[in-house]
Amino acid sequence: MPESSKEMPSKGKGKGKIAVDMDDVLCQTNGTIVEMHNEIWKTEPPLELADFKNYLYWQNRGWSSPTETVKMVARLFDEGLCHRAQPIPGVKEGLLRLKQMGYSLIIVTARGERERKWTEDWIATHLPDIFDEIHFTGAFAHVYTTAQEKEGHVAKKAVMSHHKRSKADVVHETEALFLIDDSAENALDASRSKTPCQVLLFGDWPWNRIIRDPDDRLPEDVILYVDAKDKGLLDRVESRRQELIERNWIPHGVERVSNWEQVIEWVEDWEKDGCPPLPRQRASL
């Protein structure tokens, strides 16, 4: 019997689906990118994870325009990013516990067709026999029309977008109970969509310290790092960041969890409270 089968609890389906992001929720993507970025581009001073203050890389030190940044990330994938990234501590134990509790698990990732095989290979190596579906939204690249579903080798189906879909769209379409994601932008989008969903904002990462209130936006909130540097605005951008960190605004339907232990604690507390309707469920009542 394969080792993975020995430790697998019975697959959970009765309580519903939980949607889980890939990067920096399942695997340590940005930490690996820091290492590879320094190796390839010899950035000085060397990049640190603390430099990833924004979810969009082109707003951080060490990157360029959005177009050039996408090319840089593509090179990182070509040179083994998926292979090198290690699992987030506690992720396997947390996922197996959720399945043991009766939930089925699906991945919803911003990766696209280009990264599909690498992604499935990584899951087969580190988290086999856990996920029922993988949804690739293709958020950062033009997504060409593909077959809507493909038989994946690590999940019953791998779903590619015919067009870019938000993660909130996928959560709604799959009827998942909630989304676990490290992106403050995805959390805000999901909480404010036409069919809002509960989000557990995962990790104490520098890029999700702030959820930006859409009613309080300034130009320095979205400026590219290279533009801010050229215009002498880096101090103003950092001052604004600290102001928003202190404000600590968070929308309804979003709760922070630092690690996988806290994910399990949140779900257990939700069940102890009698599983009160979450935002997506309330919207359908």
C-alpha distance (Angstrom), angle and dihedral (degrees) to the residues before:
residue distance angle dihedral
M1 . . .
P2 3.83 . .
E3 3.77 115.4 .
S4 3.82 91.2 -120.6
S5 3.81 90.9 56.6
K6 3.80 92.1 53.3
E7 3.78 92.8 59.7
M8 3.80 97.7 38.3
P9 3.80 116.0 109.1
S10 3.77 118.1 -149.8
K11 3.80 110.8 -68.8
G12 3.76 112.9 -95.5
K13 3.78 117.0 -131.4
G14 3.76 106.8 135.9
K15 3.81 99.9 79.9
G16 3.79 97.8 45.8
K17 3.79 139.4 -105.0
I18 3.78 129.8 -49.9
A19 3.81 117.5 -157.8
V20 3.80 116.2 -141.9
D21 3.80 129.4 -168.5
M22 3.81 119.6 -133.9
D23 3.81 111.7 -144.6
D24 3.80 115.6 70.1
V25 3.80 90.9 -8.1
L26 3.81 98.1 66.1
C27 3.80 101.1 10.0
Q28 3.80 135.1 27.2
T29 3.78 96.3 -113.8
N30 3.80 103.8 153.7
G31 3.78 94.2 44.5
T32 3.80 88.6 54.2
I33 3.80 91.0 46.3
V34 3.81 89.5 55.2
E35 3.81 90.6 55.5
M36 3.80 94.4 45.4
H37 3.81 94.5 42.8
N38 3.80 90.4 56.4
E39 3.80 91.4 46.9
I40 3.81 95.3 49.3
W41 3.80 104.8 33.9
K42 3.83 100.4 26.0
T43 3.80 92.2 -137.5
E44 3.81 115.0 -161.7
P45 2.86 121.4 -116.9
P46 3.81 88.7 24.8
L47 3.79 116.1 -105.7
E48 3.80 118.3 -103.9
L49 3.78 130.1 -166.0
A50 3.80 86.9 -107.9
D51 3.83 87.9 67.2
F52 3.82 89.4 67.3
K53 3.80 93.2 86.1
N54 3.80 93.7 147.7
Y55 3.79 134.1 46.2
L56 3.81 90.5 -131.5
Y57 3.79 105.0 71.6
W58 3.82 95.1 -148.1
Q59 3.80 88.4 67.4
N60 3.81 89.9 60.9
R61 3.79 135.3 76.1
G62 3.78 114.8 -89.5
W63 3.80 98.2 36.7
S64 3.79 137.2 89.9
S65 3.80 136.3 -153.3
P66 3.81 119.1 -24.6
T67 3.81 91.0 -102.0
E68 3.79 94.1 49.8
T69 3.79 91.7 42.5
V70 3.81 91.5 56.1
K71 3.82 88.2 52.7
M72 3.81 90.9 49.5
V73 3.80 91.5 51.3
A74 3.81 90.3 48.2
R75 3.80 88.8 55.2
L76 3.80 90.7 51.0
F77 3.80 89.9 54.2
D78 3.82 90.5 46.6
E79 3.80 90.2 52.9
G80 3.78 95.5 52.7
L81 3.80 109.6 -81.7
C82 3.80 93.4 146.5
H83 3.78 93.2 47.5
R84 3.81 94.0 49.0
A85 3.80 99.4 45.1
Q86 3.80 112.9 99.9
P87 3.82 126.6 -149.1
I88 3.78 120.3 -88.3
P89 3.84 108.6 -101.3
G90 3.79 111.4 -91.1
V91 3.80 95.1 8.4
K92 3.81 98.2 121.9
E93 3.78 93.4 46.7
G94 3.80 90.6 47.5
L95 3.80 94.8 49.6
L96 3.80 93.3 46.7
R97 3.79 89.5 49.7
L98 3.82 91.3 53.5
K99 3.80 90.4 50.9
Q100 3.79 90.0 47.6
M101 3.80 88.1 53.4
G102 3.80 89.6 57.0
Y103 3.81 105.6 -95.5
S104 3.80 128.4 127.9
L105 3.79 117.4 -139.6
I106 3.79 132.6 -139.9
I107 3.79 130.6 -179.6
V108 3.80 119.6 -130.9
T109 3.80 110.2 -172.4
A110 3.81 135.8 172.2
R111 3.80 88.2 -136.6
G112 3.78 117.4 110.3
E113 3.79 141.8 -150.4
R114 3.80 92.1 -68.0
E115 3.81 91.7 62.7
R116 3.81 97.7 37.0
K117 3.81 100.1 101.6
W118 3.82 93.4 43.0
T119 3.79 89.3 49.4
E120 3.78 94.2 49.7
D121 3.80 91.4 46.2
W122 3.81 90.2 53.1
I123 3.79 92.2 50.0
A124 3.81 91.4 47.2
T125 3.80 89.0 53.8
H126 3.79 101.3 42.4
L127 3.84 108.8 18.8
P128 3.82 108.9 23.4
D129 3.82 125.1 168.7
I130 3.79 94.5 15.7
F131 3.82 111.0 96.2
D132 3.81 129.0 65.7
E133 3.81 97.4 -167.5
I134 3.80 140.6 14.5
H135 3.80 119.2 -156.2
F136 3.82 118.6 -164.3
T137 3.81 110.6 -163.0
G138 3.82 97.3 -177.4
A139 3.79 92.3 -140.9
F140 3.81 97.5 166.2
A141 3.78 103.8 38.9
H142 3.78 139.2 47.2
V143 3.78 105.0 -89.4
Y144 3.78 114.3 -143.7
T145 3.78 118.9 -150.1
T146 3.77 110.4 -85.5
A147 3.75 136.5 165.2
Q148 3.76 106.6 -64.6
E149 3.77 92.8 -128.8
K150 3.77 132.0 25.8
E151 3.75 127.3 -173.8
G152 3.77 104.2 -112.1
H153 3.77 124.6 -156.6
V154 3.81 93.5 -133.7
A155 3.81 100.8 38.6
K156 3.78 137.2 29.7
K157 3.77 89.8 -106.0
A158 3.77 140.0 5.1
V159 3.80 111.7 -150.6
M160 3.80 120.2 -154.2
S161 3.78 122.0 -166.1
H162 3.79 120.8 -116.2
H163 3.79 83.1 -154.8
K164 3.76 134.6 6.3
R165 3.78 111.6 -68.5
S166 3.77 127.3 -169.8
K167 3.76 118.2 -124.3
A168 3.82 87.7 -116.3
D169 3.82 87.5 59.2
V170 3.79 91.2 53.0
V171 3.79 93.1 46.8
H172 3.80 89.1 52.1
E173 3.83 94.4 45.3
T174 3.81 93.4 48.3
E175 3.83 93.2 41.2
A176 3.79 90.1 -128.8
L177 3.79 114.7 174.7
F178 3.80 95.1 -131.8
L179 3.80 144.7 -22.5
I180 3.81 128.8 -113.3
D181 3.82 107.9 -154.9
D182 3.80 139.1 153.0
S183 3.81 95.7 -146.1
A184 3.80 119.1 97.9
E185 3.82 87.5 -162.2
N186 3.80 92.2 56.1
A187 3.80 90.1 45.5
L188 3.80 91.9 53.2
D189 3.81 92.4 45.4
A190 3.80 91.8 50.1
S191 3.79 93.7 47.2
R192 3.82 92.1 50.9
S193 3.79 102.0 38.7
K194 3.80 122.8 115.3
T195 3.79 86.7 -100.8
P196 3.82 101.6 34.3
C197 3.78 119.8 -156.7
Q198 3.77 135.7 -162.5
V199 3.81 114.2 -100.1
L200 3.77 129.7 -162.9
L201 3.81 102.7 -154.2
F202 3.78 101.8 -144.2
G203 3.78 129.6 -144.2
D204 3.78 138.3 7.2
W205 3.77 91.1 -97.5
P206 3.83 124.7 156.6
W207 3.83 90.8 -126.6
N208 3.81 93.9 58.6
R209 3.79 99.6 42.8
I210 3.80 88.0 102.9
I211 3.78 131.3 48.9
R212 3.79 103.4 -166.5
D213 3.80 114.6 -133.6
P214 3.83 105.9 -131.3
D215 3.81 88.9 -143.7
D216 3.81 91.3 58.3
R217 3.80 108.0 50.1
L218 3.79 126.1 146.9
P219 3.83 128.6 -175.5
E220 3.81 91.2 -108.3
D221 3.81 89.2 60.6
V222 3.80 91.9 70.5
I223 3.79 105.8 25.2
L224 3.80 119.6 127.3
Y225 3.80 114.0 -110.6
V226 3.81 92.7 -124.0
D227 3.82 90.5 52.1
A228 3.79 92.8 47.4
K229 3.81 89.7 50.2
D230 3.81 93.4 47.9
K231 3.82 91.5 48.9
G232 3.80 95.0 45.0
L233 3.80 92.5 -115.9
L234 3.82 101.3 125.5
D235 3.81 93.8 104.6
R236 3.81 91.2 49.5
V237 3.81 91.1 49.1
E238 3.82 91.3 50.3
S239 3.81 92.3 46.6
R240 3.79 89.8 52.5
R241 3.81 90.4 48.6
Q242 3.81 92.3 53.4
E243 3.80 90.2 48.1
L244 3.80 91.3 54.7
I245 3.81 93.0 45.0
E246 3.80 89.6 55.4
R247 3.80 91.1 47.0
N248 3.84 89.8 53.7
W249 3.81 95.5 -166.8
I250 3.80 114.3 -173.7
P251 3.82 127.4 178.1
H252 3.78 126.1 -127.5
G253 3.79 111.7 -86.1
V254 3.81 96.2 31.9
E255 3.80 122.9 102.4
R256 3.79 128.4 174.8
V257 3.80 123.8 -122.7
S258 3.80 120.4 -179.2
N259 3.79 99.8 -158.3
W260 3.79 145.0 -9.7
E261 3.80 93.1 -79.9
Q262 3.79 88.4 60.5
V263 3.81 90.8 48.1
I264 3.80 89.7 57.8
E265 3.80 91.3 44.9
W266 3.82 90.3 52.2
V267 3.81 92.8 50.9
E268 3.80 92.5 45.6
D269 3.82 90.9 50.1
W270 3.82 90.4 48.0
E271 3.79 89.8 52.9
K272 3.81 92.1 46.6
D273 3.81 87.9 55.1
G274 3.79 89.1 56.4
C275 3.82 96.4 -98.6
P276 3.82 96.6 -78.5
P277 3.82 113.0 -153.5
L278 3.80 114.0 -79.8
P279 3.83 121.6 -142.4
R280 3.82 95.4 -87.7
Q281 3.79 91.3 47.5
R282 3.79 93.2 47.2
A283 3.79 90.7 51.8
S284 3.81 90.4 57.2
L285 3.78 96.1 49.0
